[in-house]
Structure formats: structure tokens, C-alpha cells
Amino acid sequence: MLLAIDIGNTNIEAGVLSFKAGEIKILKEVRFYTRQNITSDELGIFLLNFLSINQIDRYKIKSLIYSSVVLPLNRIVEDMFSTFFNENILKVSTSNNLKMGITNSYKNPREVGADRLVNASAVYNIYKKDAIVVDMGTATTIDVVSKDGRYLGGTIFPGIATATQALKEKTSRLPSIDICYCDRLLTDDTLSAIESGVYFSNYYALKGMIERIAEEAQFSDYIKIATGGISKIFLKSGLFDFIDDVLPLKGLKIIFDLNNVQ
């Protein structure tokens, strides 16, 4: 089995996947808050408990592949795996010349975040169509990958939770809210007004930006995919063709297979 870990600014997603080449099968996955002060022992014990609860033999974990946007955690993750599992570690980075199954067309290829390339690799290798990928985390990223496997770049803006928290911190009387699906924009109480404002401001921002990006990329027949925990609030909206909150784990498995490290 393969352990895949995607380290984001808000959450860490870990998954146990089939080790079989060419098979994207997630056996179990877990998401937890990112803590920069976590120790390798704490992380290892947490993952061992996760494996035990799900009746997964730790000794069947053959390798680790991970991507990270929180650089201080890289050494902690590698130390954890070396201590509790083995030394077979593959880090996804723009600086280590890994095969990702796509062509990075960024002006400075090393500048783009590994998480964005992982998503692009997953989408291209699974769907083989022009695609726009929206990842909703601390920041919301919109990335573009063509049907011939070129990563074209995208755009970044504050994530839904980040912007909502800033609204709460900068005002003295507005209540905290749940970030949730809303079916009405016009409301008659303050709590609902904030909830609908947050939902629809992001809905229309995403809708407009996706359409504009598709026009700039000269896409006519393309798919729209969302990932990230908060993306589920758009399940009923029809905004996306697919919502896949384990897309990064699929991308990591694809990259693992492409690099012949089995």
C-alpha cells in the first residue's frame, strides 16, 4: 500500500491507496488541521492510530508520496515516515524534475505550487479534456489544463473561510456563521444575510472567473472540477461538473506511478 499526504495551509489530507501500478484506489483517507508545531512523533502516532482504527497493517505501507505548501512541515513528515515506516519517500516538488504527466507552461515553472500541479496532473490523466480546476482552501486557486496536457496557469484569491474570518475580525457586531449552501440571496435577518452574501459572492465570482478564463484559454468544450473541503457547499449549485475532495490524493498516486518508484 501507498501512503499519500497533501499538506495545505489549513488542512492535511492523508490517504492509504492501492500500490498496484495504474490503479487509483483510495482505501481510507483522513483530513485534519495543519499544525506547524506538530512533532514527527505526534504525527506518526496519529497516523498509526488512524491505520489501526481502519484495520490497516502499518507494515504493508511500502512508500510515502507527499506534496506540501507548508515548507517547515516537510522535514517533520519525512522524519515521521522514516521513524515509523521506512525510507521510501517521494516528495513532489517543481525543483526535483519529477514526471507529472503534464507540461508546465508557467513563465517560471519552479514558481507554481506543487499542490496546483498535483491537481492538474490528476485532472489531465483522468479526464484527458480541457479543464478548469478550482481548489478551495486557505486560498482559492483556479487552474487550467488543456486536453493535450499543458498546465497553463490560473489565478489565486482569498479562500472563502479566510475572507469570512477577516469579516468577523474586522467588525464588532457581526456574528460568526457557518459556511453553507444557500438558495436565497434576499434575506430578512443578519445571520442569513451574511451566509447568503458569503455563498453568492463566491458563487458568482467563481462562475464569472471560470467563464472568463475559459474564454482566454479558448476553451469551448471543457470540464469544471472543484476540490477542497469547502467545495461541497456547491454540490447543489450546478456550478461544477465534478466535485472531488480527494483529487490531490489521486494526483499523488498518478505521479507516483509515473516515476517508476515501485
C-alpha positions in Angstrom: 0.0 0.0 0.0 1.0 3.6 -0.6 0.6 6.5 1.9 -0.1 9.8 0.2 -0.1 13.1 2.1 -1.2 16.5 0.8 -0.1 19.3 3.2 -2.1 22.5 2.9 -2.1 25.7 4.9 -5.4 24.8 6.6 -5.7 21.0 6.4 -3.5 18.0 5.9 -5.1 15.2 3.9 -3.7 11.7 4.2 -4.8 8.6 2.3 -3.9 4.9 2.0 -4.0 3.8 -1.6 -3.5 0.7 -3.6 0.1 0.1 -4.5 -0.8 -1.5 -7.8 0.5 0.5 -10.8 -2.1 2.2 -12.8 -4.8 1.7 -10.1 -6.2 4.8 -8.4 -8.0 3.2 -5.4 -8.2 5.1 -2.2 -8.7 2.6 0.7 -9.1 5.1 3.5 -8.4 8.8 3.9 -8.4 11.3 6.7 -8.3 15.1 6.9 -7.0 17.1 9.9 -6.0 20.6 10.8 -2.5 21.8 9.8 -0.3 22.5 12.8 3.2 23.8 12.2 4.3 23.0 15.7 3.4 19.3 15.5 6.3 16.9 16.1 7.1 13.9 13.9 6.3 11.6 16.8 2.8 13.2 17.2 2.1 12.9 13.5 3.3 9.3 13.5 1.2 8.3 16.4 -1.8 9.9 14.9 -1.4 8.1 11.6 -0.7 4.8 13.4 -4.0 5.2 15.3 -5.7 6.0 12.0 -4.4 2.8 10.5 -5.3 0.7 13.5 -8.8 2.0 13.6 -9.3 1.1 10.0 -7.6 -2.3 10.4 -4.7 -1.5 8.1 -1.4 -3.2 8.7 1.3 -0.5 9.0 3.9 -2.9 7.7 2.1 -3.1 4.4 2.8 0.6 3.8 5.6 0.4 1.2 6.2 4.1 0.3 5.2 7.7 1.0 4.5 10.4 -1.6 3.7 13.9 -0.4 3.2 17.4 -1.6 3.4 20.5 0.6 2.8 24.2 0.7 4.0 24.4 4.3 7.7 24.1 4.0 8.5 23.7 7.8 6.5 20.5 7.8 8.4 18.8 5.1 11.2 17.6 7.4 8.7 16.6 10.0 6.7 14.4 7.6 9.9 12.8 6.3 11.3 12.1 9.8 7.9 10.7 10.8 7.8 8.2 7.9 11.4 7.2 8.3 10.9 6.5 12.0 7.5 4.7 11.9 7.6 3.2 8.4 10.6 3.1 6.1 12.9 5.3 4.0 10.9 5.1 0.7 9.8 8.7 0.3 9.0 10.7 -2.8 8.4 14.5 -2.4 6.5 16.3 -5.2 8.3 19.5 -6.0 9.0 21.7 -9.0 12.7 21.5 -8.2 13.2 17.7 -8.4 12.3 17.1 -12.0 9.6 14.5 -11.3 7.4 13.3 -14.2 3.9 14.6 -13.7 2.3 13.7 -16.9 1.8 17.3 -17.9 3.8 20.1 -19.4 4.3 23.1 -17.0 3.8 26.2 -19.1 4.2 28.7 -16.3 6.5 31.6 -17.1 8.8 30.4 -14.2 8.0 26.7 -13.9 9.5 26.5 -10.4 7.3 29.2 -9.0 4.0 27.4 -9.3 2.9 25.5 -6.1 3.2 21.7 -6.1 -0.4 21.4 -5.0 -1.6 23.1 -8.2 0.4 20.8 -10.4 -0.8 17.7 -8.5 -4.4 18.7 -9.2 -3.6 19.4 -12.8 -1.9 16.1 -13.2 -4.9 14.3 -11.7 -7.4 16.0 -14.0 -5.4 15.6 -17.2 -4.5 12.0 -16.6 -8.1 11.0 -15.5 -10.2 13.0 -18.0 -7.9 14.0 -20.9 -10.1 17.1 -21.7 -9.7 20.8 -21.4 -10.4 21.5 -17.8 -10.6 24.3 -15.2 -9.8 23.1 -11.6 -10.9 25.1 -8.5 -9.3 24.2 -5.2 -10.9 25.8 -2.2 -8.5 26.1 0.7 -6.9 29.0 2.7 -6.7 30.5 -0.8 -8.9 29.6 -3.7 -6.9 28.7 -6.8 -8.3 28.3 -10.3 -6.0 26.3 -12.6 -6.2 25.5 -16.2 -5.0 22.3 -18.0 -5.5 21.6 -21.7 -6.6 18.4 -23.3 -3.1 17.9 -24.6 -1.6 18.1 -21.1 -0.4 21.6 -20.8 -0.7 23.3 -17.5 -1.5 26.9 -18.5 -1.6 28.6 -15.1 -4.5 30.3 -13.4 -5.4 32.7 -10.7 -5.4 32.9 -6.9 -7.6 34.8 -4.5 -8.6 34.7 -0.7 -10.4 31.5 0.2 -14.0 31.5 1.4 -13.1 30.8 5.1 -10.2 33.2 5.0 -12.4 36.1 3.8 -15.2 35.2 6.1 -12.8 35.1 9.1 -11.5 38.6 8.1 -15.0 39.9 8.0 -15.6 38.6 11.5 -12.3 40.0 12.9 -12.8 43.5 11.4 -16.3 44.0 12.6 -17.6 44.4 16.2 -21.2 43.3 15.8 -21.5 40.7 13.0 -22.0 37.1 14.2 -20.0 34.1 13.3 -21.6 32.0 10.6 -21.5 28.5 9.1 -20.2 28.5 5.5 -23.1 26.7 3.8 -25.2 26.3 0.7 -27.9 29.0 0.3 -30.9 29.0 -2.0 -31.9 32.7 -1.5 -29.9 35.9 -1.7 -32.6 38.1 -0.3 -32.9 37.5 3.4 -34.5 39.2 6.4 -32.1 38.6 9.3 -28.4 39.4 9.8 -27.1 35.9 10.2 -28.8 34.7 7.0 -27.7 37.9 5.2 -24.0 37.1 5.9 -24.4 33.4 5.0 -26.1 34.3 1.7 -23.6 37.1 1.0 -20.7 34.8 1.5 -22.2 32.0 -0.6 -23.4 34.0 -3.5 -20.4 36.4 -3.7 -18.2 33.3 -4.1 -20.7 31.6 -6.4 -20.9 34.5 -8.9 -17.2 35.2 -8.6 -16.3 31.7 -9.5 -18.9 31.5 -12.2 -17.7 34.7 -13.8 -14.0 33.9 -13.5 -14.4 30.4 -14.9 -16.2 31.8 -17.9 -13.6 34.5 -18.4 -10.7 32.0 -18.0 -12.3 29.6 -20.5 -12.6 32.4 -23.0 -9.0 33.5 -22.5 -7.8 29.9 -22.8 -10.0 29.5 -25.9 -11.9 26.5 -24.4 -15.2 25.6 -25.9 -15.9 22.1 -24.6 -14.3 21.8 -21.2 -15.0 20.4 -17.7 -15.1 22.2 -14.4 -13.9 20.4 -11.3 -13.8 21.5 -7.7 -11.8 20.1 -4.8 -11.1 21.2 -1.2 -13.3 20.6 1.8 -15.5 23.8 1.4 -16.2 22.9 -2.3 -19.1 20.7 -1.1 -21.3 23.7 -0.5 -21.6 24.0 -4.2 -22.9 20.4 -4.7 -26.4 21.6 -5.5 -25.4 24.6 -7.5 -24.6 23.1 -10.8 -21.5 25.2 -11.0 -19.2 22.3 -11.4 -19.3 19.1 -13.4 -17.4 17.2 -10.7 -16.7 17.9 -7.0 -13.9 15.6 -5.8 -12.4 16.3 -2.4 -9.8 13.6 -2.8 -8.5 14.8 -6.1 -5.0 15.6 -4.7 -4.6 12.0 -3.4 -5.4 10.8 -6.9 -2.9 13.1 -8.4 -0.2 12.0 -6.0 -0.8 8.3 -6.9 -0.6 9.2 -10.6 2.7 11.0 -10.1 4.0 8.1 -8.0 3.2 5.6 -10.8 4.7 7.9 -13.5 8.1 8.0 -11.7 8.6 4.2 -11.6 9.4 4.0 -7.9 7.5 0.8 -7.2 
